[in-house]
Amino acid sequence: MSTFLQDAQDESLTMNYNGKDIPLAYWNLVMTKRDLSLWCKLGMKPNRHWKVTDVKKYFDIKGTRETLYDNFIKKYGVLLREQS
Protein backbone atom coordinates (compact mmCIF):
# COMPACT_ATOMS: atom_id res chain seq x y z
CA MET A 1 0.00 0.00 0.00
CA SER A 2 1.39 3.38 -0.97
CA THR A 3 1.98 6.13 1.56
CA PHE A 4 -0.70 8.15 -0.21
CA LEU A 5 -3.35 5.49 0.40
CA GLN A 6 -2.29 5.17 4.04
CA ASP A 7 -2.61 8.94 4.47
CA ALA A 8 -5.98 8.96 2.67
CA GLN A 9 -7.35 6.42 5.15
CA ASP A 10 -6.19 8.43 8.17
CA GLU A 11 -9.15 10.70 8.86
CA SER A 12 -7.20 12.77 11.39
CA LEU A 13 -4.96 14.22 8.64
CA THR A 14 -7.12 17.02 7.23
CA MET A 15 -6.76 20.64 6.26
CA ASN A 16 -9.27 23.42 5.83
CA TYR A 17 -9.71 24.50 2.22
CA ASN A 18 -12.42 27.03 1.32
CA GLY A 19 -14.20 26.32 4.60
CA LYS A 20 -14.23 22.54 4.14
CA ASP A 21 -12.03 19.92 5.73
CA ILE A 22 -10.35 17.80 3.06
CA PRO A 23 -7.93 14.90 3.54
CA LEU A 24 -4.35 16.08 3.38
CA ALA A 25 -3.54 13.21 1.04
CA TYR A 26 -5.90 14.59 -1.59
CA TRP A 27 -4.41 18.05 -1.25
CA ASN A 28 -1.04 16.42 -1.95
CA LEU A 29 -2.59 14.69 -4.96
CA VAL A 30 -3.76 17.96 -6.52
CA MET A 31 -0.50 19.78 -5.82
CA THR A 32 1.52 16.87 -7.21
CA LYS A 33 -0.49 16.95 -10.43
CA ARG A 34 0.57 20.58 -10.82
CA ASP A 35 4.19 19.88 -9.90
CA LEU A 36 4.55 16.85 -12.17
CA SER A 37 3.07 18.80 -15.04
CA LEU A 38 5.72 21.48 -14.60
CA TRP A 39 8.53 18.94 -14.37
CA CYS A 40 7.45 16.56 -17.14
CA LYS A 41 6.18 19.06 -19.69
CA LEU A 42 8.41 22.07 -19.09
CA GLY A 43 11.45 20.54 -17.39
CA MET A 44 10.99 22.93 -14.46
CA LYS A 45 11.26 21.96 -10.80
CA PRO A 46 8.42 23.50 -8.74
CA ASN A 47 10.89 24.47 -6.00
CA ARG A 48 14.51 23.80 -5.20
CA HIS A 49 13.74 21.07 -2.65
CA TRP A 50 11.33 19.11 -4.88
CA LYS A 51 12.42 15.61 -5.94
CA VAL A 52 10.63 13.36 -8.35
CA THR A 53 11.73 10.31 -6.35
CA ASP A 54 9.67 11.57 -3.40
CA VAL A 55 6.61 11.69 -5.66
CA LYS A 56 7.28 8.21 -7.02
CA LYS A 57 7.59 6.76 -3.51
CA TYR A 58 4.57 8.58 -2.07
CA PHE A 59 2.21 7.59 -4.89
CA ASP A 60 3.92 4.30 -5.75
CA ILE A 61 4.29 5.15 -9.45
CA LYS A 62 7.07 4.42 -11.89
CA GLY A 63 8.28 5.93 -15.11
CA THR A 64 10.66 8.27 -16.85
CA ARG A 65 10.07 11.95 -17.47
CA GLU A 66 8.25 11.04 -20.70
CA THR A 67 5.91 8.43 -19.16
CA LEU A 68 5.60 9.49 -15.52
CA TYR A 69 2.94 12.16 -16.01
CA ASP A 70 0.70 9.78 -18.00
CA ASN A 71 1.15 7.06 -15.36
CA PHE A 72 0.28 9.55 -12.64
CA ILE A 73 -2.80 10.82 -14.50
CA LYS A 74 -4.08 7.25 -14.91
CA LYS A 75 -3.79 6.71 -11.17
CA TYR A 76 -4.97 10.26 -10.38
CA GLY A 77 -8.25 9.74 -12.22
CA VAL A 78 -8.89 6.46 -10.45
CA LEU A 79 -8.13 7.96 -7.04
CA LEU A 80 -10.47 10.90 -7.59
CA ARG A 81 -13.32 8.59 -8.59
CA GLU A 82 -12.77 6.64 -5.36
CA GLN A 83 -13.00 9.85 -3.32
CA SER A 84 -16.37 10.98 -4.74
C-alpha positions, 0 to 999 in steps of 0.5 A, a space after each residue: 500500500 502506498 503512503 498516499 493510500 495510508 494517508 488517505 485512510 487516516 481521517 485525522 490528517 485534514 486541512 481546511 480549504 475554502 471552509 471545508 475539511 479535506 484529507 491532506 492526502 488529496 491536497 497532496 494529490 492535486 499539488 503533485 499533479 501541478 508539480 509533475 506537469 511542470 517537471 514533465 512538460 516544461 522541465 521545471 522543478 516547482 521548487 529547489 527542494 522538490 524531488 521526483 523520487 519523493 513523488 514516485 515513492 509517495 504515490 507508488 508510481 514508476 516511469 521516466 520523465 516522458 511516461 511518468 505524467 501519464 502514469 500519474 494521471 491514470 492513477 490520479 483519475 482512479 483515485 479521484 473517482 474513489 473519493 467521490 
